[in-house]
Amino acid sequence: MSGRFMDRHVVITGGTGALGRAIVSRLLSEGAICHVPSRRAPPAETAWGPDARVTIYGPISLTDEDQVVGFYDGLPSVWASIHVAGGFHMGPLAEMGADVLRGQLELNLVSAFLCLREASRRMAGHGGRIVNVVSRPTLQPAGGMLAYSTAKAGLASLTQCASEELRTEGIYVNAIAPSIIDTPANRSAMPNADFSQWPKTEELAATVAFLASAENAVTSGALVPTFGRS
């Protein structure tokens, strides 16, 4: 494995979830120093062992502006910020309250906006990489996920608008758009599905690692379809 991230500091929100853990593991294998904000207090032991170069901080609410500013203020120079944290809601429009839409916007859009803004402030002058996570319904609208899809569509626009603003500073902003990811939770929720068609967390982590690396010298503003074979 190459050392594309050797001694580079990288933030991974949602780093304790299934996809986030895979991304952290991939970055650690490539030499990164990982910083993971968590809405819960840090565990006594992490999935990566006591000697891994990863720190979990918490509890931190990524929708609280002051807490996000304080988190980034406490970090060394950041090379990349990867925003996996979010939330999902499914349900018909006719039964949806405005609070559901507001909640999805906060979890999926506001949290990424705050992290993107703070990361970009700290990348000014030396460049860096930002990777967001949208979803397949962002690119291919689907019924029953209106609030979630709307919030992710906002995040897609944020990705592209920030890319236009920041690329001249050497800060590249991209997003992956996965379909249903092969995780234990998704397998449990859809036991009759063909799991072999779903993208694996390790495969998505490889794509994220490229977009977040200096090796990515030309791509910014992309919404990368990562559907696997589904």
N, C-alpha and C positions, 0 to 999 in steps of 0.2 A: 504494500500500500504506500502511495506517495505521501510526502509530507507537505501537501499544499497549504495546510493551515498551521505549520509549525510555529508555536509560540504566539499565534494570533488569538485575540480575545473575541469570542463569539457569544451573543445572547441567543437563547432559544426559549421562547415563550411556549407554554404547553409541553415543556420538556419532560414531564413526568408521565405523559400519556403514551399510548402505543406508538403513534407516529413520531412524537417528540423524542421518545427514548431511542428509537432507531436512528434519528438524526444526530442526537448527542453521541451515540456509539460510533457512528460513521466519522464524525468530526474528531472525536478523541483518537480514533485510529489513524487520523491524518495529522495529528500533532496539535490540535486546537486546545485552548483553555476555555472551558464552557461555563457560562453563567445562566442559571435557570431560575427565573422568578416563579414562585408558586403561591397559589391562594391559600395553601395550608402551611403550617409550620414545617420546617425541614425535618425529614426523618432522621433517626439516629444513624441509619445505614442507607446507602443508595444502591441502586442496581449495578453500579459500576465499580463498587469496592472502595475501600478507604484511601487508596493511593491514586485514584483517577483524578485527573485535573478538571474536576467539575465541582461547582458550588451551587447549592440550592438556597435561595433566599425566600423568606416568607415569615408570616403571611403577607402577601402583596396583592392588592386588587388592581388589575390592569385597566380598569375603567375609572380609577381614581387618579386624576391628573397629578396631584401632589405626590402620591406614592410612586407613580411612574417616574416623575422627575427625580425624586430622591433616589430611586433605584439606579438610574443611569448615572446620576451624579457620583455615586459611590464606586463606579467601575473604572478600570484603567482604559486606555485608548481602545475603542471598539473597532474591529475590522468589519464584522458582519452582524446583522440582527435578523433573526429568522422567527416569523410570527405564526405559530401553529395554534395557539390558544383560541378558543371560540366556543360556540354552543350550537346545538341543533334543535329545531322544532319542526314537527310535522302535524298538519291538521288542516281541515277545510276552511276556506276564507269566511264562510258564513258563520262559523263558530269562533272566529278569532277576535280577541279583544285588542285594543290598541296597545295595551301593556305588553303583549306578546311581541309585536313588531318593535316597540321601543327596546325591549329586552334583547332581541336578536341584533339590533343595531348597536347596542352597547357592547355586547359580547364579541361580535364579529368585526365591527367596523371601528367603533371608538377606541377599543383596546389597541388595535393595530395602528390606528392613526397616531395615538399618543406615543407608542413605541417607535414608530417610523420617524416621527418628528424629533424625538429625543436622540435617537441613534444618528440621524442625519446631522444634527447639530454637533455631535461629537466626532463625526467623520469629516467635517469641513476642514479643508486644508490638506488632507492626506487621502481622501477617497475611501471607498468601502462598498459593501454589497448588502442589499436588503432583499429578503425573500418572504413573500406572503403566501398564504394558502387560501385559495378560493375553492371552487367545486365545479363538478361537471354541470350542475344546473345553472351555473353562471353563464356557461357557453351554450347549453342546450336546455332551455327552460322546461321544467317538469311541474305537473300539478301536485297540489297537496303540500308544497314546501314554500309557500309564498313569502313568509317573513324571513326564513332562512336564506332563500335565494335572493331576495331583495337586498339583504344585508351583505351577502357575498358579492352581489353585483356592484354595490357601493365600494367594496374593497377592491374589486377589479378596476374601477374608475380611479380610486385613490392610487393604485399601483401605477397606472399609466400616466396620470397627471403628475405624480411625484417624479416619475422617470423623466418626463420632459423638463421639469424644473431642476433636477439634480444631476443629470448626466454630464453636463459641462464641468461639474466639480469632481468628476470621476467616481460618483456614487451611482451604481446601477441598481435599479429596482425592478424586480420581476415577481411573478407568482406562478405556482403550480396549481393545476385544476384537476384534482383526482376524482375518479368515480368512487364507488363504494370501495373502501380499503379493507384488505383482508386482515381483520383484527379479531380477537376472541369475542369482543362485544358484538361485532357485526355478524359473526358466525352464529352466535347465540340468538340474535334477533331474527335471522333469516336462515334457519337450519336446512331448508330445502334448496338453497341457492347453489350454484356451481362455483365454489370458492376458487377454483383454479383460474377462473377468468378475472378475478379481482387483482389489482396491483398490490404487491407486497410492500410492507413498510420499508424493508431494506432497499427495494428498488426505488421507491420515492425518495428515500434518503440520499441515494446516489445522485439523483437529478438535482435535489436541493444543494448538495455539496458542490456540484459543478457550478450552479448559478451563483453560489455564495463565494466562490473562489476567485482569485486573481486570474486564473486560467480563463475565466469568462471575461474576455477582453472586448466583446462587441455587442453582447445581447443585453438590452434594457427595455422595459416596457412590455415584455412578453407575458402572455397568459398561456402557459404551457399545458396542453392537454396531456394528462397522465392517467389514462383510462385502463391500462393493461390491455386485456383482450375482451373487456366487457363492452 
